[in-house]
Amino acid sequence: MANKTIGSIPYSLSARLSKPNDKNSEKKVYATLQTNETVDKVLLARHMREHGSSLSQGTLEGVVTDLGGCIAEMLLAGHSVNLQPLGKFHLTASCEGAESADDFSPSAITLNVRFTPDAELVAEVNTRAEFTQQATRELQAQARKEARQAADETVGGNSGSGSGSGNNGGQADPGDVTP
């Protein structure tokens, strides 16, 4: 895979207990990743096409769609599916215990699909990752609300000679930590 920088991963900081189950543990500052958007199969196919694929975007979308169905079929046949360099899909099961084998019913089984990423994929993501600190989602929402209120006041006849909401485009002061 190429070593080209794609963008940066937005994150915010928050203070949390260092041991969540221990209310007396000290608070430490942790990063929380923020997702910009979810990329669907159409956008993924477009992105793949932009990498010079000889396949059309429609064909790539079809491959992604078919891949999902085929992975499900393989899992339902009792297989795990290894898609290097992505990773491996496999099933796990959970169920309530029965008093005896005669009392057990397969309808008690709940399946979960698990994905384990390939170690090289994880290493590449960690090697190439760049980060941009953002305000917390709560502070971003508060800034948008304040901006709307200021705009409403201006439209409502109040010229709003104040200095504004201080939104700063949702960017956080690197020293800004929300407890």
Secondary structure as the mmCIF struct_conf table of DSSP 4:
data_model
#
loop_
_struct_conf.conf_type_id
_struct_conf.id
_struct_conf.beg_label_comp_id
_struct_conf.beg_label_asym_id
_struct_conf.beg_label_seq_id
_struct_conf.end_label_comp_id
_struct_conf.end_label_asym_id
_struct_conf.end_label_seq_id
STRN STRN1 ILE A 9 LEU A 17
BEND BEND1 SER A 18 LYS A 19
TURN_TY1_P TURN_TY1_P1 PRO A 20 ASN A 21
TURN_TY1_P TURN_TY1_P2 LYS A 23 ASN A 24
BEND BEND2 SER A 25 SER A 25
HELX_LH_PP_P HELX_LH_PP_P1 GLU A 26 GLU A 26
STRN STRN2 LYS A 27 LEU A 33
HELX_RH_AL_P HELX_RH_AL_P1 LYS A 41 GLU A 50
TURN_TY1_P TURN_TY1_P3 HIS A 51 GLY A 52
BEND BEND3 SER A 54 LEU A 55
HELX_RH_AL_P HELX_RH_AL_P2 GLN A 57 LEU A 76
TURN_TY1_P TURN_TY1_P4 ALA A 77 GLY A 78
STRN STRN3 VAL A 81 LEU A 83
TURN_TY1_P TURN_TY1_P5 GLN A 84 LEU A 86
STRN STRN4 GLY A 87 SER A 94
BEND BEND4 GLU A 99 SER A 100
HELX_RH_3T_P HELX_RH_3T_P1 ALA A 101 ASP A 103
HELX_RH_3T_P HELX_RH_3T_P2 PRO A 106 ALA A 108
STRN STRN5 THR A 110 PRO A 117
HELX_RH_AL_P HELX_RH_AL_P3 ALA A 119 ARG A 128
STRN STRN6 PHE A 131 GLN A 133
STRN STRN7 GLN A 134 GLN A 134
HELX_RH_AL_P HELX_RH_AL_P4 ARG A 137 VAL A 155
TURN_TY1_P TURN_TY1_P6 GLY A 156 GLY A 157
BEND BEND5 GLY A 162 GLY A 162
HELX_RH_3T_P HELX_RH_3T_P3 ASN A 168 GLY A 170
STRN STRN8 GLN A 171 GLN A 171
HELX_LH_PP_P HELX_LH_PP_P2 ALA A 172 ASP A 173
TURN_TY1_P TURN_TY1_P7 PRO A 174 GLY A 175
STRN STRN9 THR A 178 THR A 178
#
